Amino acid sequence: MTRRHLVFLSALAALAVFAAAVFLYQRHILQLATVQASEQAGAMVRPHSPIIGPVAAPVTIVEFFDPACEACKAFHPRINDILAAFPRETRLVIRYTPFHREASVEAVKILEAARAQGKFEPVLKALLDGQRAWTGQGANASPRAWAIAQSVGLNVEEARRYTAAGSVDVLLAQDVIDLKAIGVRATPTFFVNGKPLATTDPDL
């Protein structure tokens, strides 16, 4: 056997060991997440959480969601496909995860004001569709997000009065407490009937 073949076989063996280690690590993380989610079952869904789909659906998808997150935007059409395919069996529960700080918080305020006006889903779609226009824009982020929401029917004056009352701040604070207790570290993070998904790759 030539030296070249030995080097190749050694590299192949090292790759196999690395792949096995990654698999075992991912399985370990998933097991930890399952245990942690079970221990924090009461924190998974709150009465204030936005729900899309039948309240009593047998399958509950909980999404820890950041409206300023590009991956959340990418995954949203797939979630809509699932809800459309199983309209009576599935519900989506959204938990706010403001990892993008000010931009996320402002978008959550807009979404909650839209929910109070019965316009949650169209405003959610509009904010995700126009995400690039209002994220990463510094001082211009907030006005652009509000303008997008207004373009699909949000009464901005009424919405600003609603958010000024402070109820959204309380809701958001509880979601942050819960995501920390459950151990959510990235968005989107999904749980189906209380169990974490092994992957959030939208192509799987």
SULRA-V486910 format. One record per helix or strand of 3 or more residues. SS is the DSSP state (H for helix, E for strand). FROM is the first residue (numbers start at 1). LEN is the number of residues. If there is no record, write none. Layout:
((SS;FROM;LEN) (SS;FROM;LEN))
This chain:
((H;3;37) (H;41;3) (E;50;4) (E;59;7) (H;70;16) (E;90;7) (H;102;15) (H;120;10) (H;131;4) (H;140;12) (H;156;9) (H;167;16) (E;189;4))
